[in-house]
Amino acid sequence: MLARRHSFRATIVALLAVLAGGAATAAPGPASAGLAPTIVTSGAGVAALATDQLCTARAAAGSTLRAVTYRADDLSAMPVPKSSLGSRVSTYEVDWFRYGFMDNAELGHIELTPAGTCGLNRTNGRISGFARAFTGGSPYQDVATETDLFFTAAGAANWVSGFVAGLRKLPGSRGVTSVRVATLAGPGTGARMVTIRFSSGRLSKWLLFRRGPLVGSVIDTRPATATAAIDVSSVARTLSARMSARMSLVRGRSDSRFDAVMQLSAGLPKAMLGSRYQGLVWDWWYGGCWDVAEGASQTVTASEAKAYRANASKYGQLTFCRAMHEPPHNQQTYNRVSRVFSGGTLYRTANGADGALTQLVADWQRRAGTTSGGIAYGALTRFSPGVLGDRAVGLQQRMGSDVLIRVVARYGRYLAVSQLATPGFTGMRGDVKRWASLLDRRVRALMTTRTF
């Protein structure tokens, strides 16, 4: 699926341009919103990530990262499932464009966000978010619930205030004709109901509220004359209860080694990749975190999606997060590079992670010499990546027009991955091995001292 990322993304962006103001949301924020520089912070216990993801507070090398205890899968557990949204939504389909983790670099491309959202994410310590979105009905309607995590409650509160203030300024741009804001008594702290009307005749209601360092939001978008698919206030109360329950679980957790800060900071920044790779750019579409459902949706065939879900359940996969860098300006390659990523997948247990690593090798071996979904797979070459983690494997295989070179190492219940895709040029295995060695030191540090 990754080999087709440019054409798929172009199709989505073109579709949103056609539907601006007449789809689930107005057109996403301009891509230039993600180009603002990150804040570089240093010191002990800094509220920042060790990443070059855009729109994110970035920690300087040598910093000690603050722990938040919340893991990425805590965020995905809080938004409201379709089964709890009522009978009208029961026939809706998952909106895969909006479903899943909303990382800082991605948010402005997916949702209706005002100018300055990139800066709000940075300065207020937004870590990540997760949305469940569904679409359907006639006329077309869309509903979503989302939870966002910040380093502090104060940052979360400031972000809501700044975000709502930005929404107030939208009339006259991006198809917005009016914005009305009302303050509510619940379902959490600082609740605001924002009603947005579009020149297309559509209406969108947003209810935002805060619980500690978390921001919850419910969005219902429909034709202004149509009956709402959900009761926004009622769904917000359900979301608030789910957030409260998860917060109680997190408060009882003593292990913060694999929290969201660690997961989003493990991937190597571009500066560590080497001179050949400095022209690459952050891939907001595939960088960041994914849950099992989102990962399965990106497979090539239905049978592959089924196998992905089955293996994730069997081995206890929670989430994977990665730093993804791609060629600039929608080029297919740059300096013989199709894409680079590093990061890792968290499992419930170390045994599950070990089983998943064994399964990965078996899957790559099984597909050698076959064609699936129009993609031809070459022979599998295994190589030694050196001494990394509890155990590690090196794999190389042609996949369609690219050669994939991957090193995977296990650290307890975490699988760290370094991968390069290159169009037929196989002389870069040494780079991937070097990245895996750098990632080894980075993961070990993040799991212990949190200083990198």
C-alpha positions in Angstrom: 0.0 0.0 0.0 2.8 2.4 0.8 4.0 2.2 -2.8 0.8 3.8 -3.9 0.7 6.5 -1.2 1.2 9.5 -3.5 -1.7 8.7 -5.9 -4.0 7.9 -3.1 -3.2 11.0 -1.2 -3.6 13.1 -4.3 -7.0 11.6 -4.9 -8.1 12.4 -1.3 -6.9 16.0 -1.5 -8.6 16.5 -4.8 -11.8 15.1 -3.5 -11.7 17.3 -0.5 -11.2 20.3 -2.7 -14.3 19.5 -4.6 -16.3 18.9 -1.4 -15.0 21.9 0.5 -17.8 22.9 2.8 -19.9 20.0 1.5 -18.2 17.0 3.0 -17.5 15.7 6.5 -15.6 18.9 7.2 -14.6 21.9 5.2 -11.3 21.5 3.3 -8.4 20.7 5.6 -6.0 23.4 6.6 -3.4 24.4 4.1 -0.3 22.3 3.9 1.8 25.4 4.6 0.3 25.4 8.1 2.7 22.5 8.9 5.8 24.4 7.9 6.2 26.5 11.0 9.4 25.7 12.9 9.4 23.6 16.0 10.4 24.9 19.4 13.7 23.4 20.6 13.7 22.8 24.3 16.5 21.5 26.5 16.9 20.6 30.1 15.6 18.0 32.5 12.0 16.7 32.4 11.1 18.8 29.4 7.6 18.8 28.0 8.6 18.0 24.5 9.2 15.1 22.1 12.5 13.9 20.6 11.2 14.2 17.0 11.4 16.4 13.9 7.7 16.0 13.4 6.3 19.4 12.4 4.0 21.5 14.7 5.5 19.8 17.7 7.5 21.0 20.7 10.9 19.4 20.1 13.5 18.5 22.7 17.2 19.2 22.0 19.7 16.3 22.2 20.8 15.7 25.7 17.4 16.5 27.2 15.5 14.3 29.6 11.9 13.8 28.4 9.0 14.2 30.8 6.9 11.0 31.3 3.1 11.2 30.9 2.2 7.6 31.7 -0.5 7.6 29.0 0.4 5.2 26.1 -0.8 5.7 22.6 -3.3 2.9 23.0 -4.9 4.8 25.8 -5.9 7.5 23.4 -7.4 5.0 20.9 -9.5 3.4 23.7 -11.4 6.6 24.6 -13.3 7.8 21.5 -16.8 6.5 21.3 -17.3 3.3 19.2 -20.1 3.2 16.6 -22.1 0.8 18.7 -22.6 3.5 21.3 -23.6 6.3 18.8 -27.2 5.3 18.2 -29.2 3.5 15.6 -28.9 6.1 12.9 -25.1 5.7 12.8 -25.3 1.9 12.9 -25.3 1.7 9.0 -22.5 4.3 8.6 -19.1 3.3 7.3 -15.7 4.1 8.9 -14.3 7.3 7.5 -10.7 6.1 7.1 -9.4 9.5 6.1 -10.3 10.9 9.5 -10.1 7.7 11.6 -7.1 7.0 13.7 -4.3 8.9 15.3 -4.2 12.7 14.7 -0.6 13.6 15.1 0.5 17.2 15.3 1.8 17.3 11.7 -1.4 15.6 10.4 -4.2 17.5 12.3 -4.2 20.6 10.0 -4.5 18.4 6.9 -7.4 16.3 8.2 -9.8 18.5 10.2 -11.2 22.0 9.8 -8.5 23.9 11.8 -8.0 27.7 12.0 -4.8 29.5 11.1 -2.3 29.1 13.9 -3.2 25.6 15.0 0.3 24.4 14.2 1.6 27.0 16.7 -1.1 26.0 19.3 0.0 22.4 19.1 3.7 23.4 19.7 3.3 26.0 22.4 0.7 24.1 24.4 2.5 20.7 24.4 0.0 18.7 22.3 1.4 15.1 22.1 -1.2 13.4 19.8 -4.8 12.6 19.4 -7.1 9.8 18.2 -10.5 10.0 16.4 -13.2 7.6 15.5 -15.1 8.9 12.5 -18.1 7.5 10.6 -19.9 8.6 7.5 -23.2 7.7 5.7 -26.8 8.6 5.4 -28.8 10.3 2.8 -28.2 13.2 2.6 -24.6 12.7 3.5 -23.7 13.1 7.2 -20.5 12.6 9.2 -19.9 12.1 13.0 -16.6 11.9 14.9 -15.3 11.8 18.5 -11.7 12.5 19.4 -9.4 12.7 22.4 -6.2 14.7 22.4 -3.4 14.4 24.9 -1.2 17.3 26.2 1.7 17.4 28.7 -0.3 19.5 31.1 -3.9 20.4 32.0 -2.9 24.1 31.5 -1.7 23.4 28.0 -4.9 21.6 27.2 -7.0 24.5 28.5 -4.9 27.1 26.6 -5.2 25.0 23.4 -9.0 24.9 23.6 -9.2 28.6 24.2 -6.9 29.4 21.3 -8.5 26.9 18.9 -12.0 28.2 19.6 -10.8 31.8 19.2 -9.4 30.8 15.8 -12.6 29.2 14.7 -14.4 32.5 15.5 -12.3 34.2 12.8 -13.2 31.7 10.0 -16.3 33.5 8.5 -15.5 34.8 5.1 -12.9 32.1 4.4 -12.9 28.4 3.5 -16.6 28.4 2.8 -17.6 29.4 6.3 -20.4 32.0 6.6 -20.9 32.1 10.4 -19.5 30.7 13.7 -21.4 30.8 17.0 -19.9 29.8 20.3 -21.7 28.9 23.5 -20.2 28.0 26.9 -21.7 24.9 28.6 -21.8 23.6 32.1 -20.5 20.2 31.1 -19.6 17.4 30.3 -16.1 18.5 31.4 -14.1 21.6 32.2 -14.4 24.6 29.9 -17.0 23.0 27.6 -17.8 25.0 24.4 -20.4 24.3 21.7 -19.3 25.7 18.4 -21.8 25.9 15.5 -20.3 26.5 12.1 -22.4 27.2 9.0 -21.1 26.9 5.4 -22.0 28.6 2.2 -22.8 25.1 0.8 -25.8 24.9 3.2 -24.1 22.5 5.5 -23.7 22.9 9.3 -21.1 21.5 11.7 -21.4 21.3 15.5 -18.3 20.8 17.6 -18.4 20.3 21.4 -15.0 20.6 23.0 -14.2 20.0 26.7 -11.3 19.1 28.9 -10.5 16.5 31.5 -7.0 17.1 33.0 -4.4 16.9 30.2 -7.0 15.5 27.8 -9.3 17.4 25.4 -12.4 15.6 24.2 -14.4 16.7 21.1 -17.6 15.6 19.3 -18.3 16.7 15.8 -21.5 16.3 13.8 -21.6 17.7 10.2 -24.7 17.6 8.0 -27.0 19.6 5.8 -28.5 22.4 7.9 -32.0 21.2 7.1 -31.3 17.5 7.9 -32.0 15.9 11.3 -28.8 15.3 13.3 -27.5 11.8 13.3 -26.4 12.1 17.0 -27.2 14.1 20.0 -23.9 15.9 20.4 -24.3 16.7 24.1 -25.3 13.1 24.9 -22.4 11.6 22.9 -20.1 14.1 24.7 -21.2 12.8 28.1 -20.4 9.2 26.9 -17.0 10.3 25.7 -16.3 12.1 29.0 -17.2 9.0 30.9 -14.9 6.9 28.7 -12.1 9.4 29.2 -12.6 9.4 33.0 -12.5 5.6 33.2 -9.3 5.4 31.2 -7.7 8.2 33.3 -8.4 6.0 36.4 -6.7 3.1 34.8 -3.7 5.2 33.9 -3.4 6.6 37.4 -3.0 3.1 38.7 -0.2 2.3 36.2 3.3 2.3 37.6 5.2 1.6 34.3 5.7 4.6 32.1 8.6 3.3 30.0 6.5 2.9 26.9 4.3 6.0 27.2 3.2 8.1 24.3 6.3 10.3 24.7 8.6 7.4 24.3 6.7 5.9 21.4 6.7 9.1 19.4 10.3 9.9 20.3 11.9 6.6 19.3 12.0 7.2 15.6 15.3 8.7 14.3 15.2 12.3 13.3 16.3 13.0 9.7 19.6 14.6 10.9 20.8 11.1 12.1 20.1 9.4 8.8 23.1 10.7 6.8 23.8 13.2 4.1 22.0 11.2 1.3 18.7 11.6 3.1 18.7 15.3 4.1 16.5 16.2 1.1 13.7 14.0 2.4 10.7 15.5 4.2 8.4 14.4 7.1 5.5 12.3 5.8 2.5 13.6 7.7 0.3 10.9 6.1 2.3 7.8 7.2 4.4 9.3 10.0 3.1 9.1 13.6 1.0 6.4 15.3 -1.4 3.7 14.0 -3.8 1.3 15.8 -4.6 -2.2 14.5 -7.7 -1.2 12.5 -5.9 1.6 10.7 -2.9 -0.6 10.0 -5.2 -3.3 8.6 -6.9 -0.8 6.3 -3.6 0.0 4.6 -2.9 -3.6 3.4 -3.3 -4.4 -0.3 -5.8 -7.2 -0.3 -8.7 -8.3 1.9 -6.9 -11.5 2.8 -3.9 -9.5 4.0 -6.1 -7.3 6.1 -7.7 -10.4 7.7 -4.3 -11.8 8.4 -3.0 -8.5 9.9 -6.0 -8.4 12.3 -5.6 -12.0 13.2 -1.9 -11.7 14.0 -2.4 -8.5 15.9 -5.0 -10.2 18.1 -2.8 -13.3 18.5 0.3 -11.5 19.6 -1.4 -8.6 21.5 -0.3 -5.7 19.2 -1.3 -2.3 20.7 0.1 0.5 18.5 3.0 1.3 16.3 4.6 4.7 15.9 7.2 5.8 13.5 9.2 8.7 12.0 8.6 8.5 8.2 10.5 10.5 5.7 9.7 10.7 2.0 10.9 12.5 -1.2 9.8 16.1 -1.5 7.1 17.5 -3.7 5.4 14.2 -4.3 8.4 12.8 -6.1 8.5 9.0 -6.2 12.2 8.9 -5.4 15.0 11.2 -4.2 18.7 10.1 -4.3 17.6 6.6 -5.0 15.4 6.6 -1.9 11.6 5.9 -2.0 11.1 6.3 1.8 12.7 5.8 5.2 11.1 5.0 8.5 12.1 4.0 12.0 10.2 3.5 15.2 8.5 0.6 16.8 5.4 -1.5 17.8 4.3 -2.0 21.3 2.7 -5.4 22.4 1.0 -6.4 25.6 3.7 -8.9 26.5 7.3 -9.7 25.7 6.2 -13.1 24.5 3.7 -11.5 22.2 6.4 -9.3 20.7 8.7 -12.2 20.2 6.0 -14.2 18.5 5.3 -11.3 16.2 8.9 -11.1 15.2 9.0 -14.8 14.4 5.7 -14.3 12.4 7.2 -11.4 10.5 10.1 -13.4 9.2 7.8 -16.3 8.2 5.5 -13.9 6.4 8.3 -12.4 4.4 9.6 -15.9 3.5 6.1 -17.1 2.5 5.5 -14.3 0.1 8.9 -14.7 -1.7 8.3 -15.4 -5.4 4.6 -14.7 -5.2 2.3 -11.9 -6.5 -0.4 -10.4 -4.4 -2.7 -7.5 -5.2 -0.6 -6.9 -8.3 2.6 -6.6 -6.4 5.4 -9.1 -7.1 7.7 -10.2 -4.3 11.3 -11.3 -4.8 13.5 -13.7 -2.9 14.1 -13.1 0.8 17.7 -12.4 1.8 18.5 -12.5 5.5 21.5 -10.7 7.0 23.0 -10.2 10.4 22.2 -6.7 11.8 24.6 -7.1 14.7 23.9 -7.5 18.4 20.7 -5.5 19.1 18.1 -5.8 21.8 17.0 -9.2 23.0 17.2 -10.5 19.4 17.3 -9.0 16.0 16.8 -9.9 12.3 17.9 -8.3 9.1 15.6 -8.8 6.0 15.9 -7.7 2.4 13.3 -8.3 -0.3 12.0 -6.8 -3.5 8.4 -5.6 -3.3 7.1 -4.3 -6.6 9.4 -1.6 -7.8 11.2 -1.2 -4.5 13.8 -3.2 -2.6 12.9 -3.2 1.1 15.8 -3.4 3.6 14.6 -3.8 7.2 16.1 -4.5 10.6 13.8 -5.4 13.5 15.0 -5.8 17.1 13.0 -6.7 20.2 13.3 -4.9 23.6 11.0 -6.7 25.9 7.5 -6.1 24.5 8.6 -3.5 22.0 9.8 -4.2 18.5 12.0 -1.4 17.0 12.2 -1.2 13.2 14.5 0.6 10.8 13.6 0.4 7.1 14.6 1.8 3.8 12.8 1.4 0.5 14.9 2.0 -2.6 14.1 1.4 -6.3 16.5 -1.4 -7.1 19.6 0.0 -5.5 20.8 -2.5 -2.9 24.1 -0.8 -1.8 22.5 0.9 1.2 22.2 -2.1 3.6 25.0 -0.5 5.7 22.9 2.6 6.2 20.0 0.5 7.6 22.3 -1.4 9.9 23.7 1.9 11.1 20.2 3.3 11.8 19.4 0.1 13.7 22.4 0.6 15.9 21.5 4.3 16.6 17.9 3.2 17.3 19.2 0.6 19.7 20.9 3.2 21.8 17.9 5.5 21.5 15.4 3.0 22.6 17.5 1.8 25.5 17.9 5.4 26.8 14.2 6.2 26.4 13.3 3.1 28.4 15.6 3.9 31.3 16.9 7.4 31.9 14.6 9.0 29.2 17.7 11.1 28.2 18.7 10.7 24.6 
